[in-house]
């Protein structure tokens, strides 16, 4: 993370990371399939924690306020959020899809949704889309965006619904 902060994600090589960690590049790849995975070393564990909290509370609490709270907690605990940017976005697609599947399943279970009900998948996709938008904005050095304000804006749009968004008055 220090190397990324000093020189930027793109400029740092795996060889330099390995050297800074006093290991061989081969050892690096034994632990991390790619440079992107180093940035997301604990992302799956954080998502598992969020899913567990979501499953425990989703049946008794409305989905959107709960999602906002869990996302805010994730943002507050995320290390190096500014390092996750468009450069690695394509590498994250598989991980995001896995998380969306898990979240949709948790929502479907908590709301007793049937297998043909599109609402759990739609809700999961919208919740994670807001987080992806936050990460994209946070990764742009030309924007001095406050992560909490960005996240709140995204979730406010979801709360108000899309029917009033866009178009001209």
N, C-alpha and C positions, 0 to 999 in steps of 0.2 A: 504494500500500500504506500510505503514511503517513496519508492521509486515512481509509482504512478503519480503521486502528488507532486513530486519534484519535476518530472519530465513529461508527464502525460501518458495515457494508456498506450497510444499507438507507438510511441518512441521506445518503449521498454520491451526488450526481448526476453524470451524464456531463459536463454543462457545467462542474461544479466540477473534475472530473478534467482536462478539456481546458484549463481556465484554469491549473491548477497546472503543467501540462506546457507552457504557452505555445503551445498550438495551438488551432485552431477545433474545435468539436464535429464538424464534417464531416470534418476530418482524423483525429480519433479513430476515427470509423466507417470510415475508409479502411483502418485497421490492425486494428481489433477489431470484429467484428460486434455485440458486446454487451458490457455491463459485466462479465458473467460471464467472457467470454473474456480479459479483462485479468488476472483472477486465475489463469487457467490458461494463461498465455502460453507456458510451456515444458512443459506437461503432456504433449502429444503427443510431444515430443522425448524426455522421460524415459521414456515408455512404449516408444518405439522402441528406446531403449537397453536397457531391461529385457527386451524381447522378443528382442533380439539375444543377450543373455547367456543367456536362457532356452533359446533354440534351440541355442546352442553347448554347453550343459551338460546339457540335459534328457535326452539319450539315455544319459548315463552316470551321472547322479545322480538320486535320488528326487525327485519333483516337490514334495512339501510342504516339506521343509527348504530346497530351492532357492527356492521361492516366499517363504518366510519371510525368507530372507536378502535377496532382491531388494526385498521390501516394506520391510524395515527400512532399507535403503539409500535407498529412495525417500523414506521418512518423514524420514530424517536430512537429506536434501538439499532437501526441499520448503520453499519460502519461503511464509510466510503461511498455513500449514495451518489455523490457527485461523479464517481468514476463509472457508473453504469449509464451508458449513453448509446446513441444510435450505432456506434461502431460495433457493439456486440449484440444489438437487438436481434439480428437474424439468428444468432446462436442461441438465443433464449426462447425461440418459438416453441420448441419441443417441451421445454420446461413449463412455459406458460400454459400450454394445452393440457399438460398433466395436472397442473394446479387447477385449471378451470374444470376439468373432469371431476377432481376431488371435491371442489367447492360445490359444483352442481349436484353431486351425489349427496353431500351433506344437507344442502337446502331441500332437495327432494325428500330425503328421509324425515327431516324436521317438520316439513309442511305436509307430509302424507301425499305428495304429488304422485300422480299416476305416471306410467312409463311414456305416455304420449303427451304429457303436459310440457309445453315449451318454457314455462315460466322459470323453473330452476336453472336451466341452461342460460336463459336470457339474463337472469339476475346475476349469475356467476360471471358471465362474460362482461356485463356492465361494471360490476364491482372491480374486476381485474383490469378492465380497460382504463378506469380512472387511475389506478396505481401505475399502469404503464405510461399514461400521459404525464404523471408526476415525475417518473424516472427520466423520461425524455427531456422534460423541461429542466430538471435538476442537473442533467448532464451537459447542458448548453452553457458554456462560459459567458456568452453574450447576454444571458438573462440572469439577473440577480433575483431569482424567484425564491420566496419563502415556501418551503415544502408544505407546511401546514395550510397556508393560504391557497396554494395550488390544489391540494387535495380537497379542501373545503369547497372550492369553486366547482370542482368536478362532481363531487357528491351533491352539491346544491342543484346542479343541472339534473342529476338523476332523480332527486327528490321532487323537483318541480315537474318532471316529465318532459319528454321531448316535443310534445305537441305545441308548446309555445316558443320553442327555440328556432331561430332563423327567420327568414322572411322579413318583410318590411311592415312596419306598423301602418 
